C-alpha cells in the first residue's frame, strides 16, 4: 500500500522555482549584456534574497527543509550508497548537491555585488572596495559560473537518472509538495509556521534591500552622482 | 682601453634592456587611457539617462557621446602593435594573444564598436532619452563582444 505525503513545504517550493527562474534569467542577461546588464544586477540581488531566505528556512522551516535533518555525514552517505537510507527529503547525495549549489550561488552573488564590467556596470557594493579588488572579484564571478554550470548539469542529470533508471519522479513532488511512499513509512511533515515564514521573509527582504539601496548610507560620497561643472 | 670598452658594452646592454618594449608599453598605456576615458563618458551618459534620468542634461550627454565617438574614431588600431599583448601600460595588458591571429574578427568587432559609437553621437544630438538608452545599450554590447573575444577575464 502506498500513500501520498507532504514532503516539501510551500515556501521551499516557491523558493526552488523562483531560484531556477532567476538563475536562468541571470545567465541569459549576463551573456547578452548591453542594456540587460542592469537586469543581471537586479536579478542577482533577487537571488541573494532567495538564498538568505533558504538559509534562514534551513533553521526554521519544516523538517525536510532543515540543514540539521539532511546534513550529509560520511556515515549517512555510506548507508545511502548501500541502499539503507529510508528518508523522504534530500537523500545524503542529493544533500551534498544542494549544499554545493547553495555555496556556489552564494559565492557568485557575493562576488557579483562588488563586480564591474569595465563598460558601464558596477555591482551595488562596488563603491565599498578598490577597483583592483573589484576586478579580482569580477574574475571569480566569471570563472565561478563554470562550477555552477557543472553542478546544474549534475543536478538535472541526477533527476533524469532517477526518472529513467530508478523510475522515481523527483520533479512532481517539487511542484505539488507531495510524494508517494509505502504506507508503513508515511511520516507527514508538520505545517510550516506562518510567523517563522514572515521572519525568514523579512530578513531576506531586508538584506536584499540593504545591498541594493543601503550603500548610500555606508558610503554617501561615492554613491552620490557627481556634480558636473560648466567647463 | 679594455675597461672603457667593457663600460660601453655594459651601458648599451643596460639601456637596451631598459628600453626593450618601451614602444609597446606606451601603446598599451595610450589605449588603456583611451578606453578609461570612454568609460568615464559612458558612466555619465548612463547616470543621466538610466540611473538618474531626472538629472538629464542634453549638452552634457552630447559632450559625452562626442567624446566616446572621438575615441572610437581616433585610429585605435595603431595602438595594437605586435607584442602589445605582453606589454604593460598603467597595468599589464589583458589582450589575448589570439588577437593577432584573428584579424578578420578583430576588424569586425572594432567596426561594430565604431558604428555603434557614431550612431550614439547622432542619437544624443536629438536629445531623445529613450533612443539614447537603446543605442547606449548597443555600444555596451559592442564593448562586450570585443572583451569576450579578445580580453582575458583577469590579470595575466
Interface residues (C-beta under 8 A of the other chain):
Chain A: X32 X33 X34 X35 X36 X37 X38 X117 X118 X119 X120 X121 X135 X136 X138 X139 X142 X143 X225 X226 X228
Chain B: X35 X39 X42 X43 X44 X45 X46 X47 X50 X51 X52 X55 X57 X60 X133 X134 X136 X137 X138 X140 X141 X143 X144 X147 X153 X154 X155
